[in-house]
Amino acid sequence: MTPPPRHRRLFRRGVSASLSATLALATAVAGTAVAVVVSAAPAAMAAGVPAPSPIGVPGRGATVPFVEHEAEYAATNGTLIGPNRLYGTLPSEASGRQAVTLDAVGEYVEFTLTKPANAMTFRYSLPDNPAGTGRDAGIDVRVNGNQLKNVPVTSKYGWYYGGYPFNNNPGDTNPHHFYDETRTMFGSTLATGTKVRLQVSSTAQSPTFTIDLADFEQVEAPKAKPSGALDVVTDFGADPTGAADSTAKFQAAVAAGQAQNRTVYIPQGSYEIRDHIVVDKVTLAGAGPWYSVLKGRHPTDRSKAVGVYGKYANQGGSSDVTLKDFAIIGDIRERVDNDQVNAIGGALSNSVIDNIWMQHTKCGVWVDGPMNNLTIKNSRILDQTADGVNFHYGVTNSTVTNTFVRNTGDDGLAMWAENIPNVNNKFTFNTVILPILANNIVTYGGKDITISDNVMSDTITNGGGLHIANRYPGVNSGQGTAVSGTHTAARNTLIRAGNNDFNWQFGVGAVWFSGLNEPINNATINITDTEILDSSYAAIHLIEGATNGLNFKNVKIDGAGTYALQIQAPGRATFENVKATNIAQSNKIHNCVGAGFQITQVGSGNSGWYSNPPACTGVWPAPQWTNGGVPGGGPGPEEPEEPGEPEEPGDEGNLAQGRPVTATGQAQTYGPGNAVDGNANSYWESTNNAFPQSITVDLGAAKNVDRLVLKLPPASAWATRTQTLSVSGSTDNSAYSTLKPSAGVTFNPSSGNTATVILPGTATRYVRVTVTGNTGWPAAQLSELEVYND
């Protein structure tokens, strides 16, 4: 764990040197960071790269009750991070792949309300602690410059490590799941134009606070008790303060509600629930998800936690259940797949889940059939360790609609027909953002499935936006569980979906199909009236076995990091009025299965995606991300030359900026992408106490490399240090030759913490810096690795 003082940067964009000195003096006098009012700080806009938003896409996705404000477009004196989609970096898990980091007292992000609001939910990240248990802190909410409250924030629900199903050991590899969300009410309605600021008052508990976004809404008044309803407090003695365990009180209430055919009402309060409330033939209704909250976990048996469950199918299942107008906010901090610690589970036939807020549980809703006719609607599912929703094991005629899903630890919305067919299920009008693992929306097997009118955005790793597949156990035609019948995916919008997968070492498409268990042969799959925007790798992708029966009609592809089509498995597809623009590769199709993939073009409306012959290179290119038209994955567009201006030979600027980069290790969020982002204040730090460590940048093609410029953050908090390092190069990322033998390189704040390394001009594509020692810290550190061809 890196100590807080090393991260502080005293001079910030939008903060004067005198103000920074004042803050530093206040810290020194108090002996620790303290609250300082900085109302005089000039507001600078974060100037984030414009990127398409998944909120408010006309006619598609969930109709949400909030207005979303992204931190990267707000007023701030903090540091913009991103855009960056490299897995394991802090901006890669932010909405729009950008956020703002605050790392000093007085730094803030300030939002100006565009509609009245009395409540706010904001998404943020704090660093983990050395034990992996997370840290607690607080951040001020200020309204028009005046202090309103200090809101608790925590990292105990984030920061997972290692391989699936992950752990909480910071010494392991693969840190991810960095962000969390919290909510607060203002106590009154703030008018349009009000300025709401999130401001750091202390860095004693957390050295940094990264703000991704804030959602502002006007929460309606609490719902009154329905006529004739039973009351869990007045009738059964449940404790609305949360001090006492109310599990048995709730169970008695729902049993009475079932027996008497009466609604069970949950008044305003926060209720401690330590095990499942089992429901059957009953309505459980609250005062609203901002007012009636079920929380809790068993103090000794960690496999038991708050949840509302139907009876399991082997116990007869439950039916005719309505759950509405309350929140289930759990305390799940790890992923144990066998633990039934979901917000809602069991088997629920002929039932409705309406306006339920689900957060910090393992899954939002995981139901196990056989069961029939469940509707989930008007709900929010946030910050899960696994899936948002999973229709598992013979779920039929069931729907998720108008539901908002963000920051799940696995698939956002999933259907998994394990051993028993899933039939005629629908995911419609949902918004699914930032699944930290796997897909936004997926069906593993299933018959006659509809996935339409949804918005899917910001896939992170091991998946794409929309996935239809014969994958996972129990999905096969022998049991009738394979993809079959007609699958309809109509009027969906996908934004920044797919990923450059760190496991496979090639990309996963925004829309992808897999026949891993067996080929998809007995289905018609219609992808129609769909937008695939700014895909992180390919737009459309086939892999792991044939997919037949594909039909693409009225599809717009605008922006793909590599190809329009990435074909790694046989299949047959028709394309009608499919138009593609801004595809990174000049050859728009990568296909090494040849005639095994058959394309039929219908009509004359196709454009921008067809290539004959397609590419078959055997080398997967680094993606070039467009971020709504602004390149972000590689070097930016060059300024146009004046007519007749001769090109200066050999001067191409910093060849490394924005290029793909890898490292042997990293500490927390200080990933290698920080060394090529053009920002000297962000930096890569290797795994601590584990020399040697190296960082390698891919220039994309062999260049005559004449010098490196190596940087550390140019702040006085970074004392003089010498790093012992060598430089090597390769044209194939396999055989490396020495370009500069190992020697000490000194970084001194008086010279901007910058050092130049002269090289022999050897043709090199992959440039590697290997560090074997550092007098300032037991790790390799670089804020910028700049490569020049002079």
Disulfide bonds with the S-S distance in Angstrom:
Cys592-Cys616 2.07
